[in-house]
């Protein structure tokens, strides 16, 4: 890089269907549209070891080497693996955004031993930042208990139904969009499909759990694996579905939930993390316990049995998304922590 950027964004990923990637790419777009110069370090332009368990550690190293040659007014790192590069980069102000509660998520995915290491790194990361922001109020509470004055800035979306081409595969269609990994609990969707044979469940996304999920779905004609698709087509699946299901064991603030709300697709989500901030049960969607497949089945069945109720939930959710989770609302909050606004 030559010269100095207004903002240097650092993220393990900045493309694809993941919520962090969508957030970072949209933030970069809005910064550029507002006239700020933006530089980006991510796995898309920085070498990493593409082996499970080594992606984030290798990104920590290579992104730090890349950041050593960067200068910016503000460096904005997303999630703890980006904090090493944040520390290395030359900047007047250093911002760290954590999407969820990092050590808790690592503990869930990799066990307590790795979780303890993650907790140590997490404590160092927040010390290196001038300002720590989080995407959910629950995460803000968790970090404040750790003594971190975390600033709550929610995720945001700008999605219009008129701009999306619907993708529909069946008369009754439920969709999941996201990573196929352990914490997403996608197996609950396969189990639900066994009980709702007249509903097609479309699973959009890739990840380490795909093969095991396909084995679990053998013999089920109503489970469709769409694989990894472009974001625009993923939105098409959401818009073309009767229900979006998010059964995660842990969530920060789900971008895909916000996208479904913006597209007026009714949502059924697990009662965890930021999901409970986005979804008010019986008002803007339905919540269920992630380990209770029967509750998931009953929630989905209820929306198909009562289309007027489902439509009212979707309308309420749409209004909430526009009022609280649009970039028009959220972008000025980032400019404030940057010191630009």
N, C-alpha and C positions, 0 to 999 in steps of 0.2 A: 504494500500500500504506500502511495505517496501522498503527502499532505495530511490534513487533519480533518476527521469527520466530526459532525456535531454529536452523533450518537453511534457508538459501536455496540451492536447487538451480538450476544454470544448465546448459543443454544445447541444442545446435542443434535437437534434436528429442526429444520425449518421448512420441510415440505412433507406432503403425505396427509393421512387422515387423523393423525394424533392431535390431541387438544393443544399441547404445547406448541407443536409445529404450526398449527393454524393461527394460534395467538400471536406468535412471533412474526409470521409472514404478514398478517393483517396490521400489526403494529408498525412494521417497516413500511408498508404501503401508506398508512396514514401519516407517518412522519415525512415521507417523501412528498406526499400531496400537500403537506403544510409548508414545504419549502426547506426542510432540514436535510442535510447530507447524512447518509446512513452507510455504515460499513457492517459486514456480517461475517461472523465465524460460526460455522456449523459443520456437521459431518458431511454435508453435501459439497463443501469446498476445502475440507481438511481431512487428511488421511486418518482412517481408524482401522482397527482390527475387527473385521466383520465376523466375529465368533461370539456366541452367547457367553455372557459373563465378562467379555473383554472390550466390548464396545465403549462403555462409559469410561473405564480406566484408561483406555488408549486415547479417547477424546480429551481427557484431562491433560494428558502429556502433550499431544500435538496441538491442541488449541492454545495451551500456555506458550508453546514455542512461537506460534503464529502471533499471539497477542503481544509478545515482546517487541514486535516491530510496528505496533499500532499506536496511534495517538488520537484522542477524542476528547471533546468537552465532557461527555458522559459515556461511561461504559455500563451497559445494562445486561447482566447475566441472568439466564433463566435456568433454574434448578441448580442444585449443589455441584454437579459435575462441571458446570461452567465457571464456578467460583475461582478456580485456580487461574484460569485465563484472565478473569476480572482483576485478580490481585496483581497479575503481571503487567497488564496494560497500563499505559500512561494516560491518566484522565483526572479531571478536576473533581468529578463526583462519580462514585461507584454505587450502583444499584443492583441488588439481588432480589429477583422474584422467585419465590418457591411455590410450585404448583402442587399443593397438598402439604402433608407433614412428612418430610423426606425420610427420616429414620424409621418412622412407623411403616411407610410403604416398603422400604428395603427389608425390614424385619418380616413383613408379610410374605414377600417374594422369596427371600433367601435364608430366612431363619435368624435366630437371635444372635449367633456369633457374628455374622456379617452385619447384622443390625447394630451391634455395639460399635463396630468400626465406623459404620455410617454415622452414628450419633456423634462420634468424636470429630469426624470430618465436618459434619453439619455445624457443630459449635464453632469451629475455626472459620467456616465460610461466613457465618453471620457476623463474626468479629471483623472480617476484612471489608465488609460492606459499610458504606456511609448510611444507607437506607435499605431496609428489608421490606419488601412488599409481599403480600400473599393474596391468593385469589378467592379465599372464602373466609367468612367470619369465624368459623370453627377453627381454621388454621391460625387465624390471628390470635384467638384465645389461647391456643396451645403454645404458640411462640411467646406470648406475653407471660405465660406461666414459667417459661424458661428465662425470663428476664430480657427478652428481645422486644423492643417497641415496634412491632410489625405494623405496617400500614396496609389496610385492606383496600385493594383495588380489584374488582371482579373481572372475570373474563368477559369478552364482548363479542358480538357477531353483527354482521350486516348482511342479512339474507332476505331476499324478496321472493315470494312465491311466484310472481309473474315472470321472474328471470330463470326459473328452473323447469326443466323438462321432466315430467314424472316418469318413473320406471315402475311398471306394475307387472307382476308375473302370475297373479292369481286373484280371484274375486275377494278372498280374505287374505290379507298380507300383513305380517308383522316383521319388523326389521330391527337388526342390531348393527350398529356401525362402530368400529373401533378395533383396537389391537386384540389379537387372540392370545392372551396371556393369562396366567393363573389368577391375578387379582381381579380380572374382569368377569370371572365366574360365568363364562359363556356356556359351560356345561348345563347350567340351569335352564337355558333356552332349549337345548336338545331334549332335556327331560320334560319340559313343558309341552314340546311338540308331540310327545307320546300320548298326552292327554287331550290334545286339541287337533285331531286328525284332519279336520276340515279347514284348518288354517295353515298357510304356507309361511314358514319362518325363514327369512332371508338373512344370512350372516355375511356382512360386508367387512372385509379386512383380512390382514395376514398376521402371523405371529407364531411363536414357538409351540402353541397348543393346537395348531390346526390339524395335524395328523391324528392326535388323540381324539379330537372332537369329531373328525370324520369317521373314525372307528366307532365312536359312541353312537353316531347317527346312522350306521349301517342298517338297512332295512326300513328306514323312515323316508317315505316318498315326499314328505312335507317339510324337509329341511334342505335348503339350497345354500351352498357356499359360493358366494359371488367373487371371493378373492379380493385382492387389493385393486381398487379402481381409482380413477381420478376424482378429486374432490367434487367436481361438478356432478359427476354421475352418482356419487354417494348421496349428494343432496337430492338427486332425482329419486333414488330408492326411498329416502325419508319422505319426500313429498308424495310419492306414489303409494305409501303404506297406510294402513288403517291405524297402526299403533307402532311406536318405537319403544323398545325395551332396553333398559340399561341395568343389568343385574349385579354390578360390581360389588366386591367385598370392601373396596376403598375407593374414594374419589376426592379430588380437590374441588374444582368446579368444572363440570363437564361441558365442553363446547358443543358436543353433539346434542345434549339436552336442549341447550339454548337454540341450536339450529332447528331442532324439531319444533320447539315452541314458536319460532319465527315463521315456520312453514305451516303452522296450524295442524300439526300431526299430534294426536294425543299421546302422552307418555306414561309409561309404567317404569318406575325406577326403584332401586334398593334404597332403603332408609339409612344411608350412610353419608358421612362427610358433607360436602357441599350440596349433595342432592337434596337434602332436607331444607336448605336455604332457597333453592330454586323452586322446588315443588312443595306446595301446600296440599296435603292429602285431601282429596275430595273437592279441591277448588281449582288447582292448576294442573292436576295430574293425580296418579295413584302411586302410593309407596308400599313396599313390601319388605319383609326381612329376607336378606340375600340367601339364607340357608333354608328357606321355606318355599319349596317349589310349588306346593299346593296353593299357597297364597298368591304366587305369581300367576298360576293357571286361572284362579278365580278372578284376579284383577283383569287379565286379558279378556276372559269370557264375559265379564261384566260390560266392558266397553263395546264388544260386538253385540251383546244382547240389548243395549240401550244406546243407539246411535245419537239420540238427542243429548243425552248426558255426556257422551264422548265429545260431541261438538262444542258443548258449553265449556267443558274443561279446556279444550283446545283454544277457544276464544279467550278465556281468562288468561291462559298461559301466554298467548300472543301479546296481549296488552302488557303483561308484566315484562316480557322480553324487550318490548319497544321502550318501555319507560325506564327500566333499570339496567339493561344489559346491552345497550347499543353502543357503538363506538362514539357516537355523538356525546354520550354521557361519560364514557370511560376515558377517552383520549385526553381530555383536559386534565384528568387526575394524574396521568403520567407526565404531562408537561409540567405540572406543579412540582412533582418530586424531582424532575430533572433540573428545576430552577429556571425553566423557560417561560412558565406562565404565572 
